[in-house]
Amino acid sequence: MISISTGAIAYERTVKESDSAQVCSLRFASCLSRNYGVTPMRSEDWVCRLPDPAKLVRRAFGYSETRGIVGGVDDPILAAQSETIERLLGDALTVCLAQLLEVQPQLIFVLGPCYPKTLGRFLSLRLPASTAIVWLTRLRQDSYDSFQQIGRAHV
């Protein structure tokens, strides 16, 4: 019998208005599967307030790239909000990964997109060579339509 221990991390994020401010809510969980059983490792909700457009102060945090979760990074307000969300997401998922690495699973599935800040944090943990991470992302209908248009353009 082949025995493989597998970890999984899943998350869901929402951005909404609350008390005259925008907040990002992040729900995330992790579990470990080994020998036909599943062990929940962590399940939490984190909430952070996004930068207020009326009081935006721009400062550089470092070298990691922001991809623009909330609509793009050309606008400085959206860039600051995107950066905040990506940092929240990176911190939460890294906590889950570090906990899973304590039991050294051979395979870890992360359900959701891989953003640069999260990937950088994961790589900084120096994963063991025996552990592989697989990112699984569901394509939305508009993403699928875009792929079809690109495919038709190259045929």
N, C-alpha and C positions, 0 to 999 in steps of 0.2 A: 504494500500500500504506500502510495506517495503522500507525504504529509506536507502541505504548504500552508503557512500562516499568512493570512491576508488582512490588511487593514483597509478601512474606507473612511473618507472624509467627505461630507456633503455640506453645502451651505445654500442659503437663500437670503438675498438682500432686497430691501425696499427703501425707497426714499419718499418721504411724505412731509407735509406741513404739520407742525405741532407748536402751539403757543407762539404764533407769529415767527417761527423759525423753521428751517428745513432740518430734518433729522434723518439719519441713515440707521436703519435697523438691520442687524445681521443675526440670523439664526444659523447655528452650525452644530454639527455633531460628528462624532467619530466612533468607530467600533472595530473590534478585532475578531476575526473568524479563524478558529483553529480546531482541528479534530472534530468536525461536525457540530461545533457550537459557536455561538456568537456572543461576544462580551461587549456591552456598551462601555465606551471609555469616557466620553464627555458629551454633554448636550447643554448648550448655553445660548442666551440671547444677549447681544451687545448692542448698545445704542450710543450714537454720538451725534452731536450737533454739528451741522455743516457750517463752514465759514459764512458769516453774514455779509451779503453784498454791499451793505451800507458802510461796513467797517472793515473792508478788505485791506489787509496789509500784505503785500507780496514779499516773501522771503524765500531764498533758495534752501532746500533741505539737503541736497546732495546730488548724486549723479544718476539715480534711478529715473527711468522714464515713466511718464504718465500717459496712459492710453486714452483716457476720456470716457469713463463709465457713464457719466450723466449727460452726454451729448456732445462732447468735443472739447478740445483744449485751446482753440483759438481765442475764445473769450476768457479773460483772466479770472472771472468769477467761477465759471464752469471748470476751469483748470484747477483752481484751488479746491473746489468741492470734489472733483475727481480724485485729486491727490489724497484728500482726507479719506475718501471711501477706500481707495486702493491700499492705504496704510492700515486702516481698520481690518480689511480683509486679510492682508498679509500677516498681521499680528495674530489674528484669530486662528488662521489655518496653520501657522507655524507652531502655536501652542499645541494644537492637535497632533501635528507631525512629530514634535519632540516627544510627546507622551507615547505615541505608537512606536517610535524608534527604541524606546526602553525595552520592549519585548522583541525587537528585531524581526519584524515580518519580512517575508521575501518579496511581497508585492503589496503596494498601496495604491488604491484607486482614489482619485480626487474627482468628485462630480461637480463640474463647473469650469469656466474658462480659466486659463493660466495667465495671470497678469504679471508684468515684469517685476513689480515689487514683491509679489508672492514667490516667484521663481528665485529671485535673488536671496530672499530669506531662507528658502528651502536649501539652496546650494551652500549657504553659509554654515549649515549644520553638518556639512561633510558626511553625506550619507554613506553607509557601509556599501561595499561593492556587491554584497549579497542582496541588497534591497533595490527594487525597481519601482518607479512611480509612473502611473498611467493617468493622464488627464482625460476625462470624458466630458464632452460638451454637446449639449443638445442644440442643433441648428434650428433657429426660428424660421418661419415661413419666408420672411423677407430675405434671410441669408440664403435659403435654398433657391429662391427666385434669382438672386444675384449670381449664384453659381451657374444656374441654367443660362442666363444671359451671357456670361463669360464663355461658357462652353460653346454656345451658338456662334459667338464672334470668332472663335478660333477654329471652326469647322470649315 
